């Protein structure tokens, strides 16, 4: 007797469908069971307000979680950076697969890169985090830029540059990689992957979250086979920093945990984790940017502690006053 198909809840966007499709393929290969995608519309998909106005935190997640709790789907796939930092008591983060490229990418008029932007360049982004760091970069290079709030899918955002309405837009590199059609989408435009030394990504950027009901122990164990422990440790530290700052995903906070490795006669060995964090005013006039390095966390609690420790240092340096109204 054929087992029933597992129902995977996903947002309807092209990117969400692409990344959920990749997870579905992995689950099929792992279990031999069929997986069907169940498309769900979230508040974040229907609202036309900018993310900073609607709060950002959870707006792309709540409807998927409602479907999980109602038994309409068996598990759901989220972009991890969209998840609230507080775990839902009836759901479990069963797997965080290996992370994609966490960097941001500047898509600009032909010939333009971050270090070759013209005076007064108009750059589209809906992210206060990107706005703060782009403005800080421009200030440090004696340049004035205009950041323009935009929303929409990848095609819509890139279209602003194709049509000449903007000089550039900034997107997550992971999204471009997952839709697998960068050359077709970008065409004659320039693609500049931004160094994390200039623009730190959002906590959890580039990682996916696979969530299911906590009571389904069998499914939790099955999906857990897709978990990447190094990615989980890194994003746990990043999200712990975000939570300790009492900031939501629409706040101007960037964080990235790097796994540092050394090469020995036996190959590459991961030895340490470096966690970097940044908080800034959106005009770029003030940034608090700190880092800490320590042993790779051996447990969830150790990763959480690393994030809290760096957040405490940032708060001591005045980070709280740079975020404006905190998004809880």
Residue pairs with C-beta under 8 A, 6 or more apart in sequence:
2 34
3 33
3 34
4 34
5 33
5 34
5 35
5 36
6 27
6 31
6 33
6 34
6 35
6 36
6 74
6 75
6 219
7 35
7 36
7 38
7 72
7 73
7 74
7 75
8 20
8 23
8 24
8 27
8 35
8 36
8 37
8 38
8 73
8 74
8 75
8 76
8 77
9 38
9 40
9 64
9 67
9 68
9 72
9 73
9 75
9 76
9 77
10 16
10 17
10 20
10 37
10 38
10 39
10 40
10 64
10 76
10 77
11 17
11 20
11 39
11 40
11 41
11 42
11 45
11 60
11 64
12 39
12 40
12 41
12 45
13 45
13 153
14 153
14 154
14 155
14 179
15 153
15 154
15 175
15 178
15 179
16 77
16 79
17 37
17 39
18 178
18 179
18 180
19 77
19 79
19 178
19 208
20 37
20 77
21 37
22 178
23 77
23 97
23 208
23 210
23 226
24 35
24 36
24 37
26 97
26 226
27 33
27 35
27 222
27 223
27 226
28 34
28 35
30 222
30 225
30 226
31 222
38 67
38 72
38 73
40 63
40 64
40 67
40 73
41 63
42 59
42 60
42 61
42 62
42 63
42 64
43 54
43 59
43 60
43 62
43 63
44 51
44 54
44 59
44 60
44 82
45 60
47 54
47 59
48 151
50 126
50 149
50 151
51 59
51 126
51 127
51 151
51 250
52 126
52 128
52 149
52 250
55 248
55 250
55 327
56 248
56 249
56 250
56 251
56 327
57 84
57 248
57 249
57 250
57 327
57 328
58 82
58 83
58 84
59 82
60 78
60 79
60 82
61 78
61 82
61 83
61 84
64 73
64 76
64 78
64 211
65 76
65 88
65 91
65 211
67 73
67 76
68 74
68 75
68 76
68 91
68 211
68 212
68 213
69 90
69 91
69 213
74 212
74 216
74 219
75 94
75 210
75 211
75 212
75 219
75 223
76 210
76 211
76 212
77 208
77 209
77 210
77 211
78 208
78 209
78 211
79 204
79 207
79 208
79 209
80 96
80 204
80 205
80 207
80 208
80 209
80 235
80 239
81 202
81 203
81 204
81 205
81 207
81 249
82 249
83 93
83 204
83 209
83 211
83 239
84 248
84 249
85 239
85 240
85 242
85 243
86 243
87 93
88 211
89 214
90 213
90 214
90 215
91 211
91 212
91 213
91 214
92 211
92 212
92 213
92 214
92 220
93 209
93 210
93 211
94 210
94 211
94 212
94 219
94 220
94 223
94 224
94 227
95 210
95 223
95 224
95 225
95 226
95 227
96 207
96 208
96 209
96 210
96 227
96 228
96 231
96 232
96 235
97 207
97 208
97 210
97 226
97 227
97 228
97 231
98 228
98 230
98 231
99 174
99 206
99 207
99 228
99 231
99 234
99 235
100 173
100 174
100 177
100 178
100 206
100 207
101 173
101 174
101 177
101 193
101 206
102 173
102 174
102 196
102 201
102 205
102 206
102 207
102 256
103 172
103 173
103 193
103 194
103 195
103 196
103 199
103 201
103 206
104 130
104 170
104 171
104 172
104 173
104 193
104 194
104 199
104 201
104 205
105 170
105 171
105 172
105 173
105 176
105 191
105 192
105 193
105 194
106 112
106 113
106 114
106 123
106 168
106 169
106 170
106 190
106 191
106 192
106 194
107 157
107 158
107 161
107 168
107 169
107 170
107 171
107 186
107 189
107 190
107 191
107 192
108 117
108 161
108 167
108 168
108 169
108 189
108 190
108 192
109 161
109 164
109 167
109 168
109 189
109 190
110 188
110 189
110 190
111 190
112 118
112 121
112 167
112 168
112 190
112 192
113 190
113 192
114 137
114 192
114 194
114 198
115 141
117 123
117 138
117 143
117 145
117 167
117 168
118 167
119 143
119 144
120 144
120 145
120 146
121 143
121 145
121 146
121 167
121 168
122 145
122 146
122 148
122 165
122 166
122 167
122 168
123 134
123 145
123 146
123 147
123 148
123 166
123 167
123 168
123 169
123 170
124 147
124 148
124 149
124 150
124 157
124 160
124 161
124 166
124 168
124 169
124 170
125 131
125 134
125 147
125 148
125 149
125 150
125 169
125 170
126 149
126 150
126 151
127 170
127 202
127 250
128 250
128 251
128 252
128 282
129 200
129 202
129 251
129 252
129 253
129 254
130 147
130 170
130 199
131 147
131 252
131 282
131 284
132 252
132 278
132 280
132 281
132 282
132 283
132 284
132 287
133 198
133 199
133 200
133 254
133 278
133 280
133 284
133 287
134 145
134 147
134 170
134 199
134 284
135 145
135 147
135 282
135 283
135 284
135 285
136 280
136 284
136 285
136 287
137 198
137 199
137 284
138 144
138 145
138 284
139 284
139 285
147 282
148 166
150 157
150 160
150 166
150 169
154 171
154 175
154 176
154 179
154 185
155 185
157 169
157 171
158 169
158 171
158 185
158 186
158 189
160 166
160 169
161 167
161 168
161 169
161 189
162 187
162 189
170 194
170 199
172 201
172 202
172 205
172 206
173 193
173 206
174 205
174 206
176 182
176 185
179 185
182 191
196 256
196 276
199 254
200 254
200 255
200 256
200 276
200 277
200 278
200 289
201 254
201 255
201 256
202 249
202 253
202 254
202 255
203 235
203 238
203 239
203 241
203 242
203 249
203 253
203 254
203 255
204 235
204 238
204 239
207 231
207 235
210 223
210 226
212 219
212 220
212 223
213 219
214 220
230 259
230 270
230 296
232 303
233 257
233 273
233 296
233 297
233 303
234 256
234 257
234 258
234 259
234 273
234 303
235 257
236 297
236 300
236 303
236 304
236 307
237 255
237 257
237 273
237 275
237 297
237 303
237 304
237 306
237 307
238 255
238 256
238 257
238 275
238 307
239 307
240 303
240 304
240 305
240 306
240 307
240 308
240 311
241 253
241 255
241 275
241 277
241 307
241 308
241 310
241 311
241 314
242 248
242 249
242 251
242 253
242 255
242 307
243 307
244 307
244 308
244 311
244 312
244 315
245 251
245 253
245 279
245 311
245 314
245 315
245 319
245 320
245 323
245 326
246 326
246 328
247 253
247 279
247 323
247 326
247 327
248 326
248 327
248 328
249 327
250 327
251 279
251 323
251 326
251 327
252 279
252 280
252 281
252 282
252 322
252 323
253 277
253 278
253 279
253 323
254 277
254 278
255 275
255 276
255 277
255 278
255 307
256 275
256 276
257 273
257 274
257 275
257 276
257 306
258 273
258 274
258 275
258 276
259 270
259 272
259 273
259 296
260 270
260 271
260 272
260 273
260 274
260 293
261 268
261 269
261 270
261 271
262 268
262 269
262 271
263 269
270 296
271 295
271 296
272 293
272 294
272 295
272 296
273 293
273 294
273 295
273 296
273 297
273 306
274 291
274 292
274 293
275 291
275 292
275 293
275 306
275 307
275 310
276 289
276 290
276 291
277 289
277 290
277 291
277 310
277 311
277 314
278 287
278 288
278 289
279 287
279 288
279 289
279 314
279 319
279 322
279 323
280 286
280 287
280 288
280 289
280 322
281 287
281 322
286 322
287 322
288 314
288 317
288 318
288 319
288 322
290 310
290 313
290 314
290 317
291 310
292 306
292 309
292 310
292 313
294 306
297 303
297 305
297 306
311 319
320 326
